Amino acid sequence: QVQLVESGGGLVQAGGSLRLSCAASGRIFMINAMGWYRQAPGNQRELVATLTRSKSTMYADSAKGRFTISRDNAKNTVYLQMNSLKPEDTAVYYCNAEQRVAGINEVYWGQGTQVTVSS
């Protein structure tokens, strides 16, 4: 099993910034993709940003130009720098990691960290 521990969430005013971190530990072979998803009350979980080991990125339209995903492969850690935050960014943010072991794709989730943006 791989454990993901997120940190960095909190309360911020609109226009402010937060930086989320997610560290992976445990039965790690080679994590390919790491990313961030979010879920607001009453909504489905949605992609925010992902980053593969080969540095290929994908961003939700709502995140483009404001959020930046990065990772430290040596530390198995992924970051999400969030700038120009808006009240609609309020959600629980979940870290995600995927690795392929013996032909099986393993997907892991963190416990989530709350981000609240006040207007």
N, CA, C and O atoms as a printed pandas DataFrame, in Angstrom:
     atom_number atom_name residue_name chain_id  residue_number  x_coord  y_coord  z_coord
0              1         N          GLN        A               1    0.825   -1.191    0.000
1              2        CA          GLN        A               1    0.000    0.000    0.000
2              3         C          GLN        A               1    0.866    1.249    0.000
3              4         O          GLN        A               1    1.962    1.275    0.559
4              5         N          VAL        A               2    0.340    2.277   -0.642
5              6        CA          VAL        A               2    0.987    3.589   -0.648
6              7         C          VAL        A               2    0.120    4.539    0.157
7              8         O          VAL        A               2   -1.098    4.585   -0.018
8              9         N          GLN        A               3    0.747    5.284    1.028
9             10        CA          GLN        A               3    0.037    6.285    1.818
10            11         C          GLN        A               3    0.344    7.675    1.262
11            12         O          GLN        A               3    1.483    7.991    0.917
12            13         N          LEU        A               4   -0.696    8.489    1.185
13            14        CA          LEU        A               4   -0.561    9.874    0.724
14            15         C          LEU        A               4   -1.005   10.799    1.847
15            16         O          LEU        A               4   -2.106   10.654    2.379
16            17         N          VAL        A               5   -0.156   11.743    2.203
17            18        CA          VAL        A               5   -0.477   12.684    3.276
18            19         C          VAL        A               5   -0.426   14.094    2.723
19            20         O          VAL        A               5    0.620   14.565    2.275
20            21         N          GLU        A               6   -1.571   14.764    2.762
21            22        CA          GLU        A               6   -1.666   16.126    2.245
22            23         C          GLU        A               6   -1.486   17.136    3.369
23            24         O          GLU        A               6   -1.733   16.839    4.538
24            25         N          SER        A               7   -1.057   18.316    3.000
25            26        CA          SER        A               7   -0.963   19.422    3.943
26            27         C          SER        A               7   -1.062   20.731    3.175
27            28         O          SER        A               7   -0.914   20.757    1.954
28            29         N          GLY        A               8   -1.313   21.812    3.897
29            30        CA          GLY        A               8   -1.303   23.128    3.279
30            31         C          GLY        A               8   -2.657   23.764    3.070
31            32         O          GLY        A               8   -2.732   24.920    2.654
32            33         N          GLY        A               9   -3.731   23.044    3.345
33            34        CA          GLY        A               9   -5.046   23.647    3.183
34            35         C          GLY        A               9   -5.310   24.678    4.266
35            36         O          GLY        A               9   -4.525   24.828    5.202
36            37         N          GLY        A              10   -6.422   25.386    4.129
37            38        CA          GLY        A              10   -6.775   26.380    5.133
38            39         C          GLY        A              10   -7.773   27.377    4.615
39            40         O          GLY        A              10   -8.412   27.177    3.582
40            41         N          LEU        A              11   -7.892   28.465    5.362
41            42        CA          LEU        A              11   -8.812   29.541    5.024
42            43         C          LEU        A              11   -8.025   30.720    4.464
43            44         O          LEU        A              11   -7.025   31.142    5.046
44            45         N          VAL        A              12   -8.478   31.242    3.341
45            46        CA          VAL        A              12   -7.791   32.361    2.709
46            47         C          VAL        A              12   -8.831   33.277    2.086
47            48         O          VAL        A              12   -9.911   32.828    1.702
48            49         N          GLN        A              13   -8.510   34.551    1.986
49            50        CA          GLN        A              13   -9.419   35.490    1.340
50            51         C          GLN        A              13   -9.297   35.390   -0.174
51            52         O          GLN        A              13   -8.265   34.972   -0.699
52            53         N          ALA        A              14  -10.337   35.771   -0.853
53            54        CA          ALA        A              14  -10.316   35.788   -2.315
54            55         C          ALA        A              14   -9.139   36.633   -2.799
55            56         O          ALA        A              14   -8.864   37.715   -2.281
56            57         N          GLY        A              15   -8.456   36.098   -3.811
57            58        CA          GLY        A              15   -7.266   36.758   -4.333
58            59         C          GLY        A              15   -5.981   36.270   -3.703
59            60         O          GLY        A              15   -4.893   36.572   -4.196
60            61         N          GLY        A              16   -6.091   35.524   -2.626
61            62        CA          GLY        A              16   -4.926   35.024   -1.923
62            63         C          GLY        A              16   -4.359   33.761   -2.547
63            64         O          GLY        A              16   -4.809   33.302   -3.597
64            65         N          SER        A              17   -3.359   33.212   -1.871
65            66        CA          SER        A              17   -2.655   32.033   -2.376
66            67         C          SER        A              17   -2.523   30.973   -1.296
67            68         O          SER        A              17   -2.487   31.275   -0.103
68            69         N          LEU        A              18   -2.452   29.737   -1.738
69            70        CA          LEU        A              18   -2.146   28.603   -0.874
70            71         C          LEU        A              18   -1.273   27.636   -1.648
71            72         O          LEU        A              18   -1.327   27.571   -2.876
72            73         N          ARG        A              19   -0.465   26.884   -0.908
73            74        CA          ARG        A              19    0.343   25.845   -1.526
74            75         C          ARG        A              19    0.049   24.522   -0.833
75            76         O          ARG        A              19    0.280   24.371    0.366
76            77         N          LEU        A              20   -0.458   23.577   -1.594
77            78        CA          LEU        A              20   -0.730   22.248   -1.071
78            79         C          LEU        A              20    0.452   21.329   -1.331
79            80         O          LEU        A              20    1.125   21.438   -2.356
80            81         N          SER        A              21    0.696   20.429   -0.400
81            82        CA          SER        A              21    1.739   19.426   -0.563
82            83         C          SER        A              21    1.150   18.050   -0.314
83            84         O          SER        A              21    0.201   17.899    0.456
84            85         N          CYS        A              22    1.715   17.056   -0.965
85            86        CA          CYS        A              22    1.282   15.679   -0.773
86            87         C          CYS        A              22    2.503   14.780   -0.866
87            88         O          CYS        A              22    3.167   14.721   -1.901
88            89         N          ALA        A              23    2.791   14.084    0.218
89            90        CA          ALA        A              23    3.941   13.184    0.260
90            91         C          ALA        A              23    3.485   11.738    0.241
91            92         O          ALA        A              23    2.595   11.348    0.997
92            93         N          ALA        A              24    4.093   10.949   -0.621
93            94        CA          ALA        A              24    3.781    9.527   -0.728
94            95         C          ALA        A              24    4.819    8.706    0.009
95            96         O          ALA        A              24    6.008    9.023   -0.005
96            97         N          SER        A              25    4.355    7.651    0.651
97            98        CA          SER        A              25    5.268    6.737    1.352
98            99         C          SER        A              25    4.682    5.339    1.309
99           100         O          SER        A              25    3.525    5.137    0.941
100          101         N          GLY        A              26    5.514    4.377    1.697
101          102        CA          GLY        A              26    5.040    2.997    1.736
102          103         C          GLY        A              26    5.609    2.168    0.597
103          104         O          GLY        A              26    6.782    2.294    0.247
104          105         N          ARG        A              27    4.761    1.313    0.019
105          106        CA          ARG        A              27    5.159    0.355   -1.005
106          107         C          ARG        A              27    5.251    1.049   -2.369
107          108         O          ARG        A              27    4.404    0.865   -3.243
108          109         N          ILE        A              28    6.286    1.833   -2.514
109          110        CA          ILE        A              28    6.463    2.598   -3.748
110          111         C          ILE        A              28    7.473    1.910   -4.644
111          112         O          ILE        A              28    8.583    1.591   -4.216
112          113         N          PHE        A              29    7.083    1.681   -5.894
113          114        CA          PHE        A              29    8.004    1.142   -6.899
114          115         C          PHE        A              29    8.426    2.283   -7.819
115          116         O          PHE        A              29    9.584    2.700   -7.821
116          117         N          MET        A              30    7.490    2.771   -8.584
117          118        CA          MET        A              30    7.744    3.951   -9.396
118          119         C          MET        A              30    6.396    4.610   -9.674
119          120         O          MET        A              30    5.609    4.133  -10.493
120          121         N          ILE        A              31    6.149    5.714   -8.976
121          122        CA          ILE        A              31    4.887    6.418   -9.174
122          123         C          ILE        A              31    4.934    7.143  -10.510
123          124         O          ILE        A              31    5.866    7.900  -10.781
124          125         N          ASN        A              32    3.934    6.911  -11.338
125          126        CA          ASN        A              32    3.890    7.597  -12.622
126          127         C          ASN        A              32    3.198    8.945  -12.464
127          128         O          ASN        A              32    3.855    9.985  -12.423
128          129         N          ALA        A              33    1.903    8.923  -12.377
129          130        CA          ALA        A              33    1.171   10.190  -12.301
130          131         C          ALA        A              33    0.841   10.543  -10.853
131          132         O          ALA        A              33    0.499    9.679  -10.046
132          133         N          MET        A              34    0.950   11.812  -10.552
133          134        CA          MET        A              34    0.459   12.350   -9.280
134          135         C          MET        A              34   -0.389   13.568   -9.617
135          136         O          MET        A              34   -0.125   14.277  -10.587
136          137         N          GLY        A              35   -1.395   13.795   -8.815
137          138        CA          GLY        A              35   -2.250   14.921   -9.141
138          139         C          GLY        A              35   -3.152   15.339   -8.002
139          140         O          GLY        A              35   -3.093   14.813   -6.891
140          141         N          TRP        A              36   -3.985   16.306   -8.327
141          142        CA          TRP        A              36   -4.922   16.870   -7.362
142          143         C          TRP        A              36   -6.328   16.876   -7.953
143          144         O          TRP        A              36   -6.542   17.221   -9.115
144          145         N          TYR        A              37   -7.256   16.490   -7.124
145          146        CA          TYR        A              37   -8.671   16.556   -7.446
146          147         C          TYR        A              37   -9.354   17.331   -6.327
147          148         O          TYR        A              37   -8.780   17.516   -5.253
148          149         N          ARG        A              38  -10.571   17.779   -6.576
149          150        CA          ARG        A              38  -11.298   18.478   -5.519
150          151         C          ARG        A              38  -12.777   18.115   -5.571
151          152         O          ARG        A              38  -13.309   17.708   -6.604
152          153         N          GLN        A              39  -13.417   18.278   -4.423
153          154        CA          GLN        A              39  -14.842   17.982   -4.325
154          155         C          GLN        A              39  -15.493   19.012   -3.422
155          156         O          GLN        A              39  -15.169   19.123   -2.240
156          157         N          ALA        A              40  -16.408   19.755   -3.995
157          158        CA          ALA        A              40  -17.195   20.729   -3.234
158          159         C          ALA        A              40  -18.496   20.061   -2.788
159          160         O          ALA        A              40  -18.932   19.091   -3.409
160          161         N          PRO        A              41  -19.114   20.559   -1.733
161          162        CA          PRO        A              41  -20.364   19.946   -1.247
162          163         C          PRO        A              41  -21.414   19.865   -2.348
163          164         O          PRO        A              41  -21.690   20.851   -3.031
164          165         N          GLY        A              42  -21.990   18.695   -2.511
165          166        CA          GLY        A              42  -23.025   18.489   -3.510
166          167         C          GLY        A              42  -22.512   18.256   -4.910
167          168         O          GLY        A              42  -23.297   18.033   -5.832
168          169         N          ASN        A              43  -21.188   18.307   -5.085
169          170        CA          ASN        A              43  -20.600   18.123   -6.411
170          171         C          ASN        A              43  -19.803   16.827   -6.479
171          172         O          ASN        A              43  -19.435   16.251   -5.455
172          173         N          GLN        A              44  -19.546   16.383   -7.697
173          174        CA          GLN        A              44  -18.684   15.219   -7.875
174          175         C          GLN        A              44  -17.217   15.650   -7.763
175          176         O          GLN        A              44  -16.872   16.818   -7.942
176          177         N          ARG        A              45  -16.383   14.672   -7.466
177          178        CA          ARG        A              45  -14.952   14.945   -7.435
178          179         C          ARG        A              45  -14.484   15.262   -8.853
179          180         O          ARG        A              45  -14.867   14.583   -9.805
180          181         N          GLU        A              46  -13.658   16.291   -8.990
181          182        CA          GLU        A              46  -13.211   16.711  -10.302
182          183         C          GLU        A              46  -11.705   16.907  -10.337
183          184         O          GLU        A              46  -11.071   17.209   -9.327
184          185         N          LEU        A              47  -11.158   16.729  -11.516
185          186        CA          LEU        A              47   -9.733   16.921  -11.720
186          187         C          LEU        A              47   -9.369   18.390  -11.566
187          188         O          LEU        A              47  -10.083   19.269  -12.048
188          189         N          VAL        A              48   -8.255   18.649  -10.893
189          190        CA          VAL        A              48   -7.684   19.989  -10.854
190          191         C          VAL        A              48   -6.434   20.023  -11.736
191          192         O          VAL        A              48   -6.329   20.842  -12.648
192          193         N          ALA        A              49   -5.490   19.123  -11.452
193          194        CA          ALA        A              49   -4.254   19.076  -12.230
194          195         C          ALA        A              49   -3.556   17.756  -11.995
195          196         O          ALA        A              49   -3.633   17.181  -10.910
196          197         N          THR        A              50   -2.871   17.278  -13.027
197          198        CA          THR        A              50   -2.055   16.077  -12.888
198          199         C          THR        A              50   -0.708   16.301  -13.550
199          200         O          THR        A              50   -0.556   17.146  -14.432
200          201         N          LEU        A              51    0.261   15.521  -13.102
201          202        CA          LEU        A              51    1.629   15.642  -13.618
202          203         C          LEU        A              51    2.244   14.251  -13.635
203          204         O          LEU        A              51    2.291   13.568  -12.612
204          205         N          THR        A              52    2.714   13.841  -14.802
205          206        CA          THR        A              52    3.339   12.524  -14.898
206          207         C          THR        A              52    4.834   12.620  -14.588
207          208         O          THR        A              52    5.404   13.705  -14.475
208          209         N          ARG        A              53    5.433   11.458  -14.459
209          210        CA          ARG        A              53    6.865   11.404  -14.171
210          211         C          ARG        A              53    7.681   12.036  -15.296
211          212         O          ARG        A              53    8.764   12.575  -15.072
212          213         N          SER        A              54    7.136   11.957  -16.512
213          214        CA          SER        A              54    7.812   12.545  -17.668
214          215         C          SER        A              54    7.455   14.013  -17.851
215          216         O          SER        A              54    7.767   14.612  -18.880
216          217         N          LYS        A              55    6.799   14.590  -16.850
217          218        CA          LYS        A              55    6.512   16.026  -16.791
218          219         C          LYS        A              55    5.394   16.462  -17.719
219          220         O          LYS        A              55    5.311   17.638  -18.073
220          221         N          SER        A              56    4.540   15.547  -18.115
221          222        CA          SER        A              56    3.358   15.918  -18.872
222          223         C          SER        A              56    2.281   16.387  -17.901
223          224         O          SER        A              56    1.993   15.710  -16.913
224          225         N          THR        A              57    1.690   17.536  -18.177
225          226        CA          THR        A              57    0.704   18.109  -17.258
226          227         C          THR        A              57   -0.674   18.187  -17.897
227          228         O          THR        A              57   -0.820   18.230  -19.119
228          229         N          MET        A              58   -1.666   18.205  -17.036
229          230        CA          MET        A              58   -3.038   18.429  -17.459
230          231         C          MET        A              58   -3.707   19.283  -16.385
231          232         O          MET        A              58   -3.593   19.002  -15.191
232          233         N          TYR        A              59   -4.403   20.326  -16.822
233          234        CA          TYR        A              59   -5.097   21.220  -15.901
234          235         C          TYR        A              59   -6.569   21.325  -16.277
235          236         O          TYR        A              59   -6.929   21.302  -17.454
236          237         N          ALA        A              60   -7.410   21.441  -15.256
237          238        CA          ALA        A              60   -8.790   21.808  -15.501
238          239         C          ALA        A              60   -8.823   23.239  -16.026
239          240         O          ALA        A              60   -7.956   24.047  -15.691
240          241         N          ASP        A              61   -9.813   23.549  -16.841
241          242        CA          ASP        A              61   -9.920   24.914  -17.372
242          243         C          ASP        A              61   -9.957   25.937  -16.249
243          244         O          ASP        A              61   -9.396   27.026  -16.377
244          245         N          SER        A              62  -10.610   25.596  -15.158
245          246        CA          SER        A              62  -10.747   26.525  -14.029
246          247         C          SER        A              62   -9.419   26.788  -13.336
247          248         O          SER        A              62   -9.279   27.776  -12.615
248          249         N          ALA        A              63   -8.445   25.915  -13.549
249          250        CA          ALA        A              63   -7.150   26.043  -12.875
250          251         C          ALA        A              63   -6.083   26.700  -13.757
251          252         O          ALA        A              63   -5.087   27.221  -13.255
252          253         N          LYS        A              64   -6.297   26.671  -15.039
253          254        CA          LYS        A              64   -5.284   27.187  -15.967
254          255         C          LYS        A              64   -4.992   28.663  -15.702
255          256         O          LYS        A              64   -5.904   29.478  -15.562
256          257         N          GLY        A              65   -3.710   28.984  -15.638
257          258        CA          GLY        A              65   -3.304   30.363  -15.420
258          259         C          GLY        A              65   -3.265   30.793  -13.977
259          260         O          GLY        A              65   -2.715   31.847  -13.656
260          261         N          ARG        A              66   -3.852   29.978  -13.083
261          262        CA          ARG        A              66   -3.857   30.346  -11.654
262          263         C          ARG        A              66   -3.143   29.312  -10.792
263          264         O          ARG        A              66   -2.513   29.664   -9.795
264          265         N          PHE        A              67   -3.237   28.052  -11.165
265          266        CA          PHE        A              67   -2.643   26.965  -10.379
266          267         C          PHE        A              67   -1.447   26.377  -11.118
267          268         O          PHE        A              67   -1.423   26.325  -12.348
268          269         N          THR        A              68   -0.459   25.937  -10.349
269          270        CA          THR        A              68    0.709   25.288  -10.930
270          271         C          THR        A              68    1.013   24.015  -10.151
271          272         O          THR        A              68    1.170   24.043   -8.930
272          273         N          ILE        A              69    1.092   22.905  -10.866
273          274        CA          ILE        A              69    1.438   21.641  -10.238
274          275         C          ILE        A              69    2.915   21.352  -10.473
275          276         O          ILE        A              69    3.451   21.625  -11.547
276          277         N          SER        A              70    3.561   20.798   -9.456
277          278        CA          SER        A              70    4.964   20.421   -9.586
278          279         C          SER        A              70    5.209   19.202   -8.702
279          280         O          SER        A              70    4.385   18.870   -7.850
280          281         N          ARG        A              71    6.329   18.548   -8.907
281          282        CA          ARG        A              71    6.628   17.378   -8.093
282          283         C          ARG        A              71    8.124   17.211   -7.928
283          284         O          ARG        A              71    8.925   17.654   -8.752
284          285         N          ASP        A              72    8.467   16.560   -6.840
285          286        CA          ASP        A              72    9.846   16.186   -6.554
286          287         C          ASP        A              72    9.873   14.666   -6.576
287          288         O          ASP        A              72    9.447   14.026   -5.614
288          289         N          ASN        A              73   10.363   14.088   -7.649
289          290        CA          ASN        A              73   10.348   12.627   -7.795
290          291         C          ASN        A              73   11.187   11.944   -6.722
291          292         O          ASN        A              73   10.831   10.866   -6.246
292          293         N          ALA        A              74   12.282   12.558   -6.348
293          294        CA          ALA        A              74   13.152   11.956   -5.334
294          295         C          ALA        A              74   12.445   11.853   -3.984
295          296         O          ALA        A              74   12.712   10.939   -3.205
296          297         N          LYS        A              75   11.547   12.790   -3.714
297          298        CA          LYS        A              75   10.816   12.799   -2.450
298          299         C          LYS        A              75    9.407   12.234   -2.601
299          300         O          LYS        A              75    8.658   12.170   -1.626
300          301         N          ASN        A              76    9.041   11.825   -3.815
301          302        CA          ASN        A              76    7.672   11.330   -4.068
302          303         C          ASN        A              76    6.631   12.310   -3.516
303          304         O          ASN        A              76    5.677   11.920   -2.844
304          305         N          THR        A              77    6.839   13.556   -3.813
305          306        CA          THR        A              77    5.975   14.618   -3.308
306          307         C          THR        A              77    5.463   15.456   -4.472
307          308         O          THR        A              77    6.202   15.770   -5.405
308          309         N          VAL        A              78    4.194   15.807   -4.399
309          310        CA          VAL        A              78    3.584   16.667   -5.402
310          311         C          VAL        A              78    3.051   17.915   -4.719
311          312         O          VAL        A              78    2.586   17.867   -3.580
312          313         N          TYR        A              79    3.124   19.027   -5.427
313          314        CA          TYR        A              79    2.695   20.313   -4.888
314          315         C          TYR        A              79    1.646   20.935   -5.814
315          316         O          TYR        A              79    1.597   20.660   -7.013
316          317         N          LEU        A              80    0.822   21.774   -5.216
317          318        CA          LEU        A              80   -0.124   22.562   -6.007
318          319         C          LEU        A              80   -0.074   23.991   -5.486
319          320         O          LEU        A              80   -0.541   24.279   -4.383
320          321         N          GLN        A              81    0.495   24.878   -6.289
321          322        CA          GLN        A              81    0.520   26.294   -5.958
322          323         C          GLN        A              81   -0.747   26.922   -6.521
323          324         O          GLN        A              81   -0.991   26.882   -7.727
324          325         N          MET        A              82   -1.540   27.494   -5.645
325          326        CA          MET        A              82   -2.812   28.081   -6.055
326          327         C          MET        A              82   -2.778   29.581   -5.801
327          328         O          MET        A              82   -2.648   30.023   -4.660
328          329         N          ASN        A              83   -2.894   30.348   -6.854
329          330        CA          ASN        A              83   -2.897   31.807   -6.778
330          331         C          ASN        A              83   -4.238   32.355   -7.235
331          332         O          ASN        A              83   -5.028   31.658   -7.872
332          333         N          SER        A              84   -4.477   33.601   -6.904
333          334        CA          SER        A              84   -5.720   34.267   -7.310
334          335         C          SER        A              84   -6.938   33.420   -6.974
335          336         O          SER        A              84   -7.813   33.210   -7.813
336          337         N          LEU        A              85   -6.984   32.950   -5.769
337          338        CA          LEU        A              85   -8.055   32.045   -5.363
338          339         C          LEU        A              85   -9.410   32.746   -5.359
339          340         O          LEU        A              85   -9.520   33.935   -5.060
340          341         N          LYS        A              86  -10.422   31.978   -5.698
341          342        CA          LYS        A              86  -11.794   32.471   -5.782
342          343         C          LYS        A              86  -12.679   31.670   -4.823
343          344         O          LYS        A              86  -12.346   30.535   -4.485
344          345         N          PRO        A              87  -13.794   32.242   -4.383
345          346        CA          PRO        A              87  -14.699   31.477   -3.512
346          347         C          PRO        A              87  -15.118   30.144   -4.116
347          348         O          PRO        A              87  -15.335   29.177   -3.386
348          349         N          GLU        A              88  -15.234   30.080   -5.432
349          350        CA          GLU        A              88  -15.636   28.823   -6.064
350          351         C          GLU        A              88  -14.537   27.762   -6.049
351          352         O          GLU        A              88  -14.773   26.623   -6.453
352          353         N          ASP        A              89  -13.349   28.123   -5.591
353          354        CA          ASP        A              89  -12.296   27.120   -5.401
354          355         C          ASP        A              89  -12.457   26.379   -4.072
355          356         O          ASP        A              89  -11.734   25.420   -3.803
356          357         N          THR        A              90  -13.389   26.817   -3.254
357          358        CA          THR        A              90  -13.619   26.167   -1.972
358          359         C          THR        A              90  -14.032   24.714   -2.181
359          360         O          THR        A              90  -14.993   24.425   -2.894
360          361         N          ALA        A              91  -13.295   23.811   -1.551
361          362        CA          ALA        A              91  -13.550   22.378   -1.719
362          363         C          ALA        A              91  -12.575   21.603   -0.838
363          364         O          ALA        A              91  -11.649   22.170   -0.256
364          365         N          VAL        A              92  -12.804   20.310   -0.755
365          366        CA          VAL        A              92  -11.794   19.415   -0.193
366          367         C          VAL        A              92  -10.906   18.976   -1.353
367          368         O          VAL        A              92  -11.392   18.497   -2.377
368          369         N          TYR        A              93   -9.622   19.143   -1.180
369          370        CA          TYR        A              93   -8.655   18.804   -2.222
370          371         C          TYR        A              93   -7.997   17.471   -1.872
371          372         O          TYR        A              93   -7.498   17.274   -0.764
372          373         N          TYR        A              94   -8.011   16.567   -2.842
373          374        CA          TYR        A              94   -7.482   15.222   -2.650
374          375         C          TYR        A              94   -6.262   15.001   -3.538
375          376         O          TYR        A              94   -6.250   15.355   -4.717
376          377         N          CYS        A              95   -5.253   14.414   -2.942
377          378        CA          CYS        A              95   -4.070   14.008   -3.688
378          379         C          CYS        A              95   -4.306   12.624   -4.283
379          380         O          CYS        A              95   -4.979   11.785   -3.684
380          381         N          ASN        A              96   -3.751   12.401   -5.456
381          382        CA          ASN        A              96   -3.909   11.136   -6.169
382          383         C          ASN        A              96   -2.556   10.683   -6.692
383          384         O          ASN        A              96   -1.753   11.500   -7.142
384          385         N          ALA        A              97   -2.307    9.387   -6.634
385          386        CA          ALA        A              97   -1.064    8.841   -7.177
386          387         C          ALA        A              97   -1.351    7.510   -7.852
387          388         O          ALA        A              97   -2.182    6.728   -7.390
388          389         N          GLU        A              98   -0.649    7.265   -8.953
389          390        CA          GLU        A              98   -0.837    6.020   -9.686
390          391         C          GLU        A              98    0.521    5.387   -9.971
391          392         O          GLU        A              98    1.474    6.073  -10.340
392          393         N          GLN        A              99    0.593    4.080   -9.796
393          394        CA          GLN        A              99    1.770    3.344  -10.212
394          395         C          GLN        A              99    1.329    2.002  -10.770
395          396         O          GLN        A              99    0.269    1.477  -10.429
396          397         N          ARG        A             100    2.178    1.463  -11.639
397          398        CA          ARG        A             100    1.870    0.188  -12.269
398          399         C          ARG        A             100    2.828   -0.858  -11.722
399          400         O          ARG        A             100    4.046   -0.727  -11.839
400          401         N          VAL        A             101    2.262   -1.894  -11.127
401          402        CA          VAL        A             101    3.066   -2.943  -10.511
402          403         C          VAL        A             101    2.601   -4.283  -11.051
403          404         O          VAL        A             101    1.433   -4.647  -10.917
404          405         N          ALA        A             102    3.544   -5.028  -11.675
405          406        CA          ALA        A             102    3.225   -6.356  -12.210
406          407         C          ALA        A             102    2.005   -6.302  -13.117
407          408         O          ALA        A             102    1.141   -7.178  -13.055
408          409         N          GLY        A             103    1.931   -5.271  -13.963
409          410        CA          GLY        A             103    0.841   -5.171  -14.917
410          411         C          GLY        A             103   -0.470   -4.663  -14.347
411          412         O          GLY        A             103   -1.468   -4.584  -15.064
412          413         N          ILE        A             104   -0.481   -4.325  -13.096
413          414        CA          ILE        A             104   -1.708   -3.841  -12.452
414          415         C          ILE        A             104   -1.561   -2.365  -12.118
415          416         O          ILE        A             104   -0.571   -1.947  -11.517
416          417         N          ASN        A             105   -2.550   -1.586  -12.510
417          418        CA          ASN        A             105   -2.522   -0.160  -12.221
418          419         C          ASN        A             105   -3.069    0.084  -10.821
419          420         O          ASN        A             105   -4.234   -0.204  -10.547
420          421         N          GLU        A             106   -2.243    0.608   -9.948
421          422        CA          GLU        A             106   -2.655    0.907   -8.582
422          423         C          GLU        A             106   -2.951    2.400   -8.467
423          424         O          GLU        A             106   -2.178    3.235   -8.935
424          425         N          VAL        A             107   -4.065    2.717   -7.848
425          426        CA          VAL        A             107   -4.477    4.107   -7.670
426          427         C          VAL        A             107   -4.673    4.367   -6.183
427          428         O          VAL        A             107   -5.330    3.593   -5.488
428          429         N          TYR        A             108   -4.106    5.445   -5.713
429          430        CA          TYR        A             108   -4.185    5.785   -4.293
430          431         C          TYR        A             108   -4.701    7.210   -4.109
431          432         O          TYR        A             108   -4.500    8.079   -4.957
432          433         N          TRP        A             109   -5.370    7.424   -2.982
433          434        CA          TRP        A             109   -5.933    8.730   -2.640
434          435         C          TRP        A             109   -5.509    9.140   -1.237
435          436         O          TRP        A             109   -5.368    8.307   -0.342
436          437         N          GLY        A             110   -5.310   10.441   -1.069
437          438        CA          GLY        A             110   -5.091   10.964    0.263
438          439         C          GLY        A             110   -6.410   11.172    0.985
439          440         O          GLY        A             110   -7.482   10.921    0.436
440          441         N          GLN        A             111   -6.314   11.633    2.218
441          442        CA          GLN        A             111   -7.509   11.801    3.039
442          443         C          GLN        A             111   -8.228   13.117    2.748
443          444         O          GLN        A             111   -9.371   13.308    3.162
444          445         N          GLY        A             112   -7.569   14.006    2.052
445          446        CA          GLY        A             112   -8.178   15.285    1.691
446          447         C          GLY        A             112   -7.777   16.402    2.629
447          448         O          GLY        A             112   -7.545   16.184    3.818
448          449         N          THR        A             113   -7.700   17.594    2.082
449          450        CA          THR        A             113   -7.417   18.786    2.881
450          451         C          THR        A             113   -8.390   19.891    2.457
451          452         O          THR        A             113   -8.606   20.123    1.268
452          453         N          GLN        A             114   -8.962   20.555    3.438
453          454        CA          GLN        A             114   -9.980   21.557    3.156
454          455         C          GLN        A             114   -9.352   22.878    2.733
455          456         O          GLN        A             114   -8.432   23.384    3.376
456          457         N          VAL        A             115   -9.868   23.419    1.645
457          458        CA          VAL        A             115   -9.501   24.766    1.204
458          459         C          VAL        A             115  -10.776   25.598    1.205
459          460         O          VAL        A             115  -11.757   25.248    0.547
460          461         N          THR        A             116  -10.756   26.691    1.940
461          462        CA          THR        A             116  -11.907   27.583    2.019
462          463         C          THR        A             116  -11.473   28.986    1.616
463          464         O          THR        A             116  -10.545   29.552    2.194
464          465         N          VAL        A             117  -12.155   29.540    0.617
465          466        CA          VAL        A             117  -11.836   30.875    0.119
466          467         C          VAL        A             117  -13.011   31.788    0.439
467          468         O          VAL        A             117  -14.124   31.571   -0.039
468          469         N          SER        A             118  -12.760   32.800    1.241
469          470        CA          SER        A             118  -13.834   33.716    1.629
470          471         C          SER        A             118  -13.872   34.907    0.681
471          472         O          SER        A             118  -12.853   35.335    0.140
472          473         N          SER        A             119  -15.083   35.426    0.498
473          474        CA          SER        A             119  -15.242   36.561   -0.423
474          475         C          SER        A             119  -15.060   37.878    0.279
475          476         O          SER        A             119  -15.160   38.932   -0.349
